[in-house]
Amino acid sequence: MARPIKETPILFGEDARRFEARMQEKRRISQEERARINVHYEAGMAMLERGLRRKHATKV
């Protein structure tokens, strides 16, 4: 049986400022990393598409 998820703590003070500053930073990734991510994304979308086609094919 799964364990319940704990509440996310609220950040105050310096922790909140650091978190906000970090969220505003743009992460730079290399073209190679972007290509690797895109390969995984396309594979996931292909699996989703196959699942949807299979689901619709069984409804007919």
Biopython code that builds the backbone (N, CA, C, O; Angstrom):
import numpy as np
from Bio.PDB.StructureBuilder import StructureBuilder

atoms = [
    (1, "MET", "N", (0.834, -1.166, 0.000)),
    (1, "MET", "CA", (0.000, 0.000, 0.000)),
    (1, "MET", "C", (0.888, 1.241, 0.000)),
    (1, "MET", "O", (1.920, 1.273, 0.670)),
    (2, "ALA", "N", (0.484, 2.256, -0.750)),
    (2, "ALA", "CA", (1.286, 3.469, -0.875)),
    (2, "ALA", "C", (1.233, 4.301, 0.397)),
    (2, "ALA", "O", (0.226, 4.320, 1.105)),
    (3, "ARG", "N", (2.320, 4.979, 0.667)),
    (3, "ARG", "CA", (2.365, 5.883, 1.812)),
    (3, "ARG", "C", (1.768, 7.228, 1.413)),
    (3, "ARG", "O", (1.916, 7.650, 0.266)),
    (4, "PRO", "N", (1.103, 7.901, 2.331)),
    (4, "PRO", "CA", (0.536, 9.208, 1.993)),
    (4, "PRO", "C", (1.642, 10.226, 1.717)),
    (4, "PRO", "O", (2.731, 10.151, 2.285)),
    (5, "ILE", "N", (1.345, 11.160, 0.850)),
    (5, "ILE", "CA", (2.290, 12.222, 0.512)),
    (5, "ILE", "C", (2.217, 13.295, 1.585)),
    (5, "ILE", "O", (1.133, 13.735, 1.968)),
    (6, "LYS", "N", (3.390, 13.714, 2.066)),
    (6, "LYS", "CA", (3.434, 14.755, 3.101)),
    (6, "LYS", "C", (3.135, 16.118, 2.478)),
    (6, "LYS", "O", (3.337, 16.324, 1.281)),
    (7, "GLU", "N", (2.654, 17.038, 3.302)),
    (7, "GLU", "CA", (2.400, 18.391, 2.841)),
    (7, "GLU", "C", (3.717, 19.051, 2.470)),
    (7, "GLU", "O", (4.749, 18.804, 3.095)),
    (8, "THR", "N", (3.670, 19.900, 1.439)),
    (8, "THR", "CA", (4.844, 20.662, 1.044)),
    (8, "THR", "C", (5.008, 21.818, 2.014)),
    (8, "THR", "O", (4.068, 22.583, 2.230)),
    (9, "PRO", "N", (6.194, 21.956, 2.604)),
    (9, "PRO", "CA", (6.371, 23.037, 3.577)),
    (9, "PRO", "C", (6.351, 24.411, 2.894)),
    (9, "PRO", "O", (6.735, 24.533, 1.731)),
    (10, "ILE", "N", (5.914, 25.421, 3.605)),
    (10, "ILE", "CA", (5.904, 26.792, 3.114)),
    (10, "ILE", "C", (7.269, 27.399, 3.416)),
    (10, "ILE", "O", (7.784, 27.274, 4.527)),
    (11, "LEU", "N", (7.845, 28.055, 2.418)),
    (11, "LEU", "CA", (9.155, 28.672, 2.594)),
    (11, "LEU", "C", (9.006, 30.112, 3.073)),
    (11, "LEU", "O", (8.126, 30.841, 2.615)),
    (12, "PHE", "N", (9.874, 30.510, 3.997)),
    (12, "PHE", "CA", (9.872, 31.860, 4.534)),
    (12, "PHE", "C", (11.288, 32.415, 4.481)),
    (12, "PHE", "O", (12.257, 31.662, 4.390)),
    (13, "GLY", "N", (11.398, 33.717, 4.538)),
    (13, "GLY", "CA", (12.692, 34.383, 4.694)),
    (13, "GLY", "C", (13.670, 34.106, 3.576)),
    (13, "GLY", "O", (13.319, 34.115, 2.396)),
    (14, "GLU", "N", (14.899, 33.861, 3.973)),
    (14, "GLU", "CA", (15.988, 33.674, 3.010)),
    (14, "GLU", "C", (15.749, 32.449, 2.128)),
    (14, "GLU", "O", (16.079, 32.475, 0.942)),
    (15, "ASP", "N", (15.187, 31.389, 2.680)),
    (15, "ASP", "CA", (14.882, 30.201, 1.872)),
    (15, "ASP", "C", (13.926, 30.557, 0.739)),
    (15, "ASP", "O", (14.113, 30.114, -0.394)),
    (16, "ALA", "N", (12.911, 31.350, 1.036)),
    (16, "ALA", "CA", (11.941, 31.757, 0.018)),
    (16, "ALA", "C", (12.605, 32.626, -1.045)),
    (16, "ALA", "O", (12.330, 32.464, -2.234)),
    (17, "ARG", "N", (13.472, 33.542, -0.632)),
    (17, "ARG", "CA", (14.166, 34.404, -1.596)),
    (17, "ARG", "C", (15.080, 33.589, -2.501)),
    (17, "ARG", "O", (15.120, 33.820, -3.710)),
    (18, "ARG", "N", (15.817, 32.633, -1.926)),
    (18, "ARG", "CA", (16.694, 31.780, -2.738)),
    (18, "ARG", "C", (15.890, 30.964, -3.731)),
    (18, "ARG", "O", (16.266, 30.843, -4.897)),
    (19, "PHE", "N", (14.770, 30.398, -3.262)),
    (19, "PHE", "CA", (13.926, 29.587, -4.134)),
    (19, "PHE", "C", (13.392, 30.432, -5.289)),
    (19, "PHE", "O", (13.442, 30.005, -6.442)),
    (20, "GLU", "N", (12.887, 31.614, -4.992)),
    (20, "GLU", "CA", (12.344, 32.499, -6.024)),
    (20, "GLU", "C", (13.422, 32.888, -7.034)),
    (20, "GLU", "O", (13.174, 32.885, -8.239)),
    (21, "ALA", "N", (14.619, 33.222, -6.544)),
    (21, "ALA", "CA", (15.720, 33.593, -7.436)),
    (21, "ALA", "C", (16.097, 32.421, -8.335)),
    (21, "ALA", "O", (16.368, 32.609, -9.521)),
    (22, "ARG", "N", (16.115, 31.235, -7.786)),
    (22, "ARG", "CA", (16.486, 30.063, -8.574)),
    (22, "ARG", "C", (15.432, 29.750, -9.638)),
    (22, "ARG", "O", (15.774, 29.305, -10.733)),
    (23, "MET", "N", (14.163, 29.978, -9.326)),
    (23, "MET", "CA", (13.094, 29.736, -10.293)),
    (23, "MET", "C", (13.140, 30.740, -11.438)),
    (23, "MET", "O", (12.681, 30.443, -12.541)),
    (24, "GLN", "N", (13.692, 31.926, -11.186)),
    (24, "GLN", "CA", (13.776, 32.951, -12.221)),
    (24, "GLN", "C", (14.950, 32.717, -13.182)),
    (24, "GLN", "O", (14.957, 33.239, -14.297)),
    (25, "GLU", "N", (15.934, 31.934, -12.747)),
    (25, "GLU", "CA", (17.099, 31.662, -13.597)),
    (25, "GLU", "C", (16.703, 30.757, -14.749)),
    (25, "GLU", "O", (15.956, 29.795, -14.572)),
    (26, "LYS", "N", (17.212, 31.076, -15.933)),
    (26, "LYS", "CA", (16.987, 30.209, -17.078)),
    (26, "LYS", "C", (18.106, 29.179, -17.114)),
    (26, "LYS", "O", (19.288, 29.517, -17.037)),
    (27, "ARG", "N", (17.714, 27.927, -17.231)),
    (27, "ARG", "CA", (18.727, 26.882, -17.315)),
    (27, "ARG", "C", (19.165, 26.742, -18.762)),
    (27, "ARG", "O", (18.334, 26.684, -19.669)),
    (28, "ARG", "N", (20.430, 26.690, -18.967)),
    (28, "ARG", "CA", (20.967, 26.526, -20.318)),
    (28, "ARG", "C", (21.395, 25.072, -20.484)),
    (28, "ARG", "O", (22.124, 24.520, -19.659)),
    (29, "ILE", "N", (20.924, 24.471, -21.567)),
    (29, "ILE", "CA", (21.317, 23.096, -21.842)),
    (29, "ILE", "C", (21.954, 23.041, -23.224)),
    (29, "ILE", "O", (21.638, 23.845, -24.101)),
    (30, "SER", "N", (22.842, 22.097, -23.402)),
    (30, "SER", "CA", (23.556, 21.972, -24.666)),
    (30, "SER", "C", (22.623, 21.398, -25.737)),
    (30, "SER", "O", (21.569, 20.841, -25.430)),
    (31, "GLN", "N", (23.031, 21.546, -26.984)),
    (31, "GLN", "CA", (22.254, 20.989, -28.098)),
    (31, "GLN", "C", (22.174, 19.473, -27.989)),
    (31, "GLN", "O", (21.153, 18.881, -28.342)),
    (32, "GLU", "N", (23.239, 18.837, -27.504)),
    (32, "GLU", "CA", (23.241, 17.385, -27.355)),
    (32, "GLU", "C", (22.211, 16.957, -26.312)),
    (32, "GLU", "O", (21.478, 15.988, -26.511)),
    (33, "GLU", "N", (22.164, 17.686, -25.201)),
    (33, "GLU", "CA", (21.201, 17.369, -24.148)),
    (33, "GLU", "C", (19.773, 17.595, -24.637)),
    (33, "GLU", "O", (18.877, 16.800, -24.352)),
    (34, "ARG", "N", (19.568, 18.684, -25.376)),
    (34, "ARG", "CA", (18.249, 18.978, -25.933)),
    (34, "ARG", "C", (17.825, 17.862, -26.902)),
    (34, "ARG", "O", (16.664, 17.452, -26.902)),
    (35, "ALA", "N", (18.752, 17.376, -27.717)),
    (35, "ALA", "CA", (18.445, 16.304, -28.659)),
    (35, "ALA", "C", (18.097, 15.013, -27.911)),
    (35, "ALA", "O", (17.179, 14.295, -28.308)),
    (36, "ARG", "N", (18.831, 14.716, -26.825)),
    (36, "ARG", "CA", (18.556, 13.527, -26.030)),
    (36, "ARG", "C", (17.162, 13.605, -25.402)),
    (36, "ARG", "O", (16.417, 12.625, -25.406)),
    (37, "ILE", "N", (16.823, 14.764, -24.869)),
    (37, "ILE", "CA", (15.502, 14.958, -24.268)),
    (37, "ILE", "C", (14.423, 14.788, -25.329)),
    (37, "ILE", "O", (13.390, 14.169, -25.072)),
    (38, "ASN", "N", (14.658, 15.334, -26.520)),
    (38, "ASN", "CA", (13.676, 15.250, -27.593)),
    (38, "ASN", "C", (13.451, 13.807, -28.046)),
    (38, "ASN", "O", (12.326, 13.432, -28.377)),
    (39, "VAL", "N", (14.501, 13.004, -28.064)),
    (39, "VAL", "CA", (14.362, 11.586, -28.435)),
    (39, "VAL", "C", (13.441, 10.888, -27.444)),
    (39, "VAL", "O", (12.564, 10.124, -27.846)),
    (40, "HIS", "N", (13.631, 11.143, -26.154)),
    (40, "HIS", "CA", (12.786, 10.531, -25.129)),
    (40, "HIS", "C", (11.346, 11.037, -25.220)),
    (40, "HIS", "O", (10.399, 10.272, -25.039)),
    (41, "TYR", "N", (11.191, 12.326, -25.499)),
    (41, "TYR", "CA", (9.857, 12.906, -25.644)),
    (41, "TYR", "C", (9.118, 12.248, -26.811)),
    (41, "TYR", "O", (7.962, 11.847, -26.673)),
    (42, "GLU", "N", (9.785, 12.139, -27.948)),
    (42, "GLU", "CA", (9.161, 11.530, -29.129)),
    (42, "GLU", "C", (8.794, 10.071, -28.869)),
    (42, "GLU", "O", (7.744, 9.611, -29.318)),
    (43, "ALA", "N", (9.642, 9.341, -28.150)),
    (43, "ALA", "CA", (9.333, 7.945, -27.825)),
    (43, "ALA", "C", (8.100, 7.872, -26.933)),
    (43, "ALA", "O", (7.234, 7.023, -27.144)),
    (44, "GLY", "N", (8.011, 8.739, -25.954)),
    (44, "GLY", "CA", (6.848, 8.767, -25.070)),
    (44, "GLY", "C", (5.575, 9.117, -25.823)),
    (44, "GLY", "O", (4.533, 8.502, -25.600)),
    (45, "MET", "N", (5.651, 10.092, -26.708)),
    (45, "MET", "CA", (4.478, 10.483, -27.484)),
    (45, "MET", "C", (4.050, 9.358, -28.431)),
    (45, "MET", "O", (2.856, 9.158, -28.652)),
    (46, "ALA", "N", (5.013, 8.628, -28.987)),
    (46, "ALA", "CA", (4.676, 7.502, -29.862)),
    (46, "ALA", "C", (3.959, 6.406, -29.072)),
    (46, "ALA", "O", (3.002, 5.809, -29.565)),
    (47, "MET", "N", (4.419, 6.141, -27.848)),
    (47, "MET", "CA", (3.750, 5.134, -27.014)),
    (47, "MET", "C", (2.326, 5.575, -26.681)),
    (47, "MET", "O", (1.397, 4.767, -26.710)),
    (48, "LEU", "N", (2.160, 6.853, -26.368)),
    (48, "LEU", "CA", (0.834, 7.379, -26.068)),
    (48, "LEU", "C", (-0.083, 7.241, -27.280)),
    (48, "LEU", "O", (-1.232, 6.820, -27.149)),
    (49, "GLU", "N", (0.417, 7.590, -28.434)),
    (49, "GLU", "CA", (-0.369, 7.499, -29.662)),
    (49, "GLU", "C", (-0.782, 6.055, -29.943)),
    (49, "GLU", "O", (-1.932, 5.799, -30.303)),
    (50, "ARG", "N", (0.146, 5.110, -29.782)),
    (50, "ARG", "CA", (-0.192, 3.696, -30.000)),
    (50, "ARG", "C", (-1.255, 3.242, -29.013)),
    (50, "ARG", "O", (-2.165, 2.499, -29.381)),
    (51, "GLY", "N", (-1.153, 3.675, -27.776)),
    (51, "GLY", "CA", (-2.139, 3.317, -26.762)),
    (51, "GLY", "C", (-3.505, 3.882, -27.086)),
    (51, "GLY", "O", (-4.518, 3.202, -26.926)),
    (52, "LEU", "N", (-3.537, 5.127, -27.543)),
    (52, "LEU", "CA", (-4.814, 5.743, -27.903)),
    (52, "LEU", "C", (-5.437, 5.053, -29.112)),
    (52, "LEU", "O", (-6.647, 4.829, -29.146)),
    (53, "ARG", "N", (-4.617, 4.718, -30.096)),
    (53, "ARG", "CA", (-5.154, 4.015, -31.276)),
    (53, "ARG", "C", (-5.704, 2.661, -30.881)),
    (53, "ARG", "O", (-6.757, 2.252, -31.371)),
    (54, "ARG", "N", (-5.004, 1.957, -29.999)),
    (54, "ARG", "CA", (-5.452, 0.642, -29.563)),
    (54, "ARG", "C", (-6.758, 0.764, -28.783)),
    (54, "ARG", "O", (-7.661, -0.055, -28.952)),
    (55, "LYS", "N", (-6.862, 1.778, -27.932)),
    (55, "LYS", "CA", (-8.058, 1.994, -27.140)),
    (55, "LYS", "C", (-9.253, 2.291, -28.046)),
    (55, "LYS", "O", (-10.345, 1.765, -27.829)),
    (56, "HIS", "N", (-9.047, 3.135, -29.064)),
    (56, "HIS", "CA", (-10.138, 3.478, -29.980)),
    (56, "HIS", "C", (-10.507, 2.292, -30.877)),
    (56, "HIS", "O", (-11.669, 2.138, -31.252)),
    (57, "ALA", "N", (-9.530, 1.461, -31.218)),
    (57, "ALA", "CA", (-9.790, 0.313, -32.086)),
    (57, "ALA", "C", (-10.646, -0.717, -31.360)),
    (57, "ALA", "O", (-11.447, -1.396, -32.002)),
    (58, "THR", "N", (-10.506, -0.855, -30.061)),
    (58, "THR", "CA", (-11.280, -1.856, -29.326)),
    (58, "THR", "C", (-12.697, -1.378, -29.030)),
    (58, "THR", "O", (-13.567, -2.192, -28.721)),
    (59, "LYS", "N", (-12.949, -0.044, -29.121)),
    (59, "LYS", "CA", (-14.286, 0.472, -28.861)),
    (59, "LYS", "C", (-15.242, 0.232, -30.019)),
    (59, "LYS", "O", (-16.457, 0.216, -29.818)),
    (60, "VAL", "N", (-14.724, 0.048, -31.217)),
    (60, "VAL", "CA", (-15.579, -0.079, -32.405)),
    (60, "VAL", "C", (-16.304, -1.359, -32.443)),
    (60, "VAL", "O", (-17.062, -1.612, -33.379)),
]
sb = StructureBuilder()
sb.init_structure("model")
sb.init_model(0)
sb.init_chain("A")
sb.init_seg("    ")
for serial, (resi, resn, name, xyz) in enumerate(atoms, 1):
    if name == "N":
        sb.init_residue(resn, " ", resi, " ")
    sb.init_atom(name, np.array(xyz, "f"), 0.0, 1.0, " ", f" {name:<3s}", serial, name[0])
structure = sb.get_structure()
